[in-house]
Amino acid sequence: MKKDQESAHYYQRGRGSDASHRRDQALFQQLLAEHRALKRVSELLPNGIRVQTTSENPELAKVIQTHVEGMKIRFAHDRSIRSWDPLFIALFDYRHDIQMVYHNIPTGVEAVLTADEPKVIELIHAHNKTLHQFIDYGFEASQNPSPAPDWAKAEYGSA
């Protein structure tokens, strides 16, 4: 592992610096900065989650929608984010085992994420906790490793 010069984190999959990464990062940072204007309601399912991420601010609702579409594209092309975070490394490694169905609603996005394998379901549930922490605490939460299943920490190291 190579230690990044600008951060205390160890990036296992490199860092993005192209235009699409900068665009995705700007959206993510806007969501973190305005986290108090976001609402996330999730229901744990035996095989995943059902979730709505919304904002009463129409501009922020559009940012949520654009962010989700950007993450869908990053997932499809294995363009990882937070590659220092064991949970996100695992999510990208197991991305083909996750089914995601989402649609835009007037105030944001509604999504259902499911999987068949118990360990992948654990990843989905941990990711849900992480996103709740981002909405609750903004930038403060984004600096910390995500809650991850023990097997993911063992396989990918702890951040």
ABEGO torsion letter per residue (X at the ends): XBBBAABABBBAAEBBABAAAAAAAAAAAAAAAAAAABBBBBBBBAAEBBBBBBBABAAAAAAAAAAAAAAAAAAAAGBBBGAABAAAAAAAAAAAABBBBBBBBAAEBBBBBBBABAAAAAAAAAAAAAAAAAAAAEAAAAABBBBBBAAAAAAAEBX
